[in-house]
Amino acid sequence: MHTGQLKSDKNMKHLNPYRFYELAAKLHGLFSNTYQNRVADMFGPLTEAQTSLDSLIKGDPIPLETSKAAATRLLNKISSVFNRYFIDQASKQIKNPSGEDRIDSHELALIQGLVDKFEHALAAELNHAPTYVARKRGIYSTYDLIENAHETFPPSLLEIISETAQNEFDAAGRTLAFGMGTATVVHLLRAIEVVLKQYYELHSGTTVAKTERTYAIYLKKLATLSEDDNASMRPDKRLLQMLAQIKEHYRNPLTAPESSFTVDQATSLFGLGTAAITLMSEQILAKQKPKSGKEAKASKEASSVSEDEEDDSYSFGVAQTG
């Protein structure tokens, strides 16, 4: 699977396992001796069972496959019993039964039988469902890595970091959470390079030509600018050393087809990459002239478009090493 598939995967969502417990409680609540089958007491249990089961059939918390037919038959039977005792057939309005009327025990037995069949079908399906546990990576929580890795940056810097870079950083968080070390490194390097391009253009005062959009060229020219006593804004030499280390230890090795990175190595780069992006963004923010809200938005959108164009050409081929 290409790592780009995790970049903005809308099919990936947080699963709340408690919903299954809740559904079971609602279904088995239909047979509680507390109600003794009194019609007046069964309105709530029948309504809640229908609501929970309907949500599951519609895909919440997960879409059903092999057990969906059994779930649908169960819902239809519960709905049929509810309509018989609580819906006036003439007016189609809800009626309020009173007294000691009981729901036919045969009807509840049929529901119980359908619950048993549904539970067996659901158990078989969940046994093969693609659900996994992703453990904590270093100090990073699994939930935050998967859901909102970009929020590791303060809001003020998120105004500087383009959407493209944020998407790459989020993809790095997701791949790290699921133990894909090499994919994490690729996405982190893409995020760093997107911000590095912006950092370079700020100091050089020029837009980078498409043929010069490489990590090595950025660093080489920034190093030259850092030695220029006549430059109005000289790049931070300590930051350039950090970026050079990232290139040497992570980016350059990826040019070899057999190269790979462990989760521990990717976790280390995650922290280092976060620091590098933070420092570049802080310096960009400090050196940029104040802009109006519309100007800042237009600038950020223009940056995102430019970076999207270079996504397809981004490669770790030999031509970009050094």
URWOKA-V601110 format. One record per pair of residues at least 12 apart in sequence whose C-alpha atoms are under 7 Angstrom apart, sorted by sequence separation. I is the first residue (numbers start at 0). J is the second residue. D is the distance in whole Angstrom. If there is no record, write none. Layout:
I_J_D ; I_J_D
This chain:
171_183_4 ; 221_234_6 ; 56_70_7 ; 29_44_6 ; 171_186_5 ; 28_44_6 ; 29_45_7 ; 149_165_6 ; 170_186_6 ; 171_187_6 ; 168_186_6 ; 199_217_6 ; 25_44_7 ; 149_168_6 ; 167_186_5 ; 168_187_6 ; 148_168_7 ; 149_169_6 ; 167_187_7 ; 148_169_5 ; 196_217_7 ; 218_239_7 ; 25_47_6 ; 26_48_5 ; 52_74_7 ; 147_169_6 ; 167_189_7 ; 168_190_6 ; 192_214_6 ; 199_221_7 ; 25_48_5 ; 167_190_5 ; 148_172_5 ; 49_74_6 ; 164_190_4 ; 145_172_6 ; 49_77_7 ; 144_172_4 ; 145_173_4 ; 22_51_6 ; 49_78_7 ; 144_173_6 ; 164_193_6 ; 22_52_7 ; 164_194_7 ; 202_232_6 ; 145_176_6 ; 202_233_7 ; 45_77_7 ; 144_176_6 ; 202_234_7 ; 77_110_7 ; 76_110_7 ; 160_194_7 ; 141_176_6 ; 45_81_7 ; 73_110_7 ; 73_113_5 ; 136_176_7 ; 73_114_7 ; 18_60_7 ; 133_176_6 ; 133_177_6 ; 15_60_7 ; 14_60_6 ; 69_116_7 ; 70_117_6 ; 69_117_5 ; 66_117_7 ; 66_120_5 ; 66_121_5 ; 39_96_6 ; 38_96_7 ; 39_97_6 ; 66_124_7 ; 65_124_6 ; 254_315_5 ; 37_99_6 ; 38_100_6 ; 188_250_7 ; 253_315_6 ; 254_316_5 ; 37_100_6 ; 38_101_5 ; 254_317_6 ; 37_101_4 ; 38_102_6 ; 36_101_5 ; 37_102_6 ; 36_102_5 ; 251_320_6 ; 181_259_5 ; 181_260_5 ; 180_260_5 ; 181_261_7 ; 180_261_5 ; 184_265_6 ; 191_272_7 ; 198_279_6 ; 180_262_4 ; 183_265_6 ; 194_276_7 ; 179_262_7 ; 178_262_6 ; 180_265_5 ; 187_272_7 ; 191_276_6 ; 198_283_6 ; 175_262_7 ; 215_320_7 ; 213_319_6 ; 215_321_6 ; 193_306_7 ; 160_280_7 ; 159_280_6 ; 156_280_6 ; 156_281_7 ; 159_284_7 ; 161_299_6 ; 163_303_6 ; 161_302_7 ; 162_303_6 ; 161_303_6 ; 163_306_7 ; 163_307_7 ; 6_166_6 ; 6_167_6 ; 6_170_5 ; 5_170_6 ; 2_182_6
